[in-house]
Amino acid sequence: MVRHPTMRASDVDREAAVTLLRDHHVVGRLTLAEFNERMGAAYEAVTLGELARLIADLPPPEHLEADVEEIRVRMAVEEARTRAARSRAPAPYPASTSWPVPRPAPPPSSRDVQWTAVPPARAPGGRSGGERALRAAWTTLNAVTAFNVAIWLLVAVAGTGVVYFWPVWVYGPAAAVLGSIQMFVWRHGRSSP
């Protein structure tokens, strides 16, 4: 029973009541809906009597007074730490620092970085195996495209009208893929002589 039901409740009292409600919810004495409803009422409580009514039907813990006192001590310690931290805030520039404060060195640019990768093996003609394969792929694509253009020309000349230039669909996608590979090889695959 609360000694002074009309005495105003503090934040510590409200926290102690919510902690008690949470403990009873965890062990199954309160459903989630009941816990949420009582927790909201506890935070809105003005007097100790209002808090006491929220927990009146729950078994009283013997350690409630100790919990309230422990919460009060923790809050006081935390408040003292906060005040001490504010008073010990460092000055923007220490007295021993000369003005202006030196800036840190900028990060290295890509030109400053030396790559240590092993260069690809070169063929006797000065090209790597990948470059030769890429050159062969371009040659094959150009030959196939030339053959398809010749077929298109024959159909266009022998036909009755303008024929859609369909060889672009043979050359375009394959050239896009080979061009991407070529750009990658130029950008990343070349080694210095």
Beta strands, then each sheet from edge to edge (+ up, - down):
end
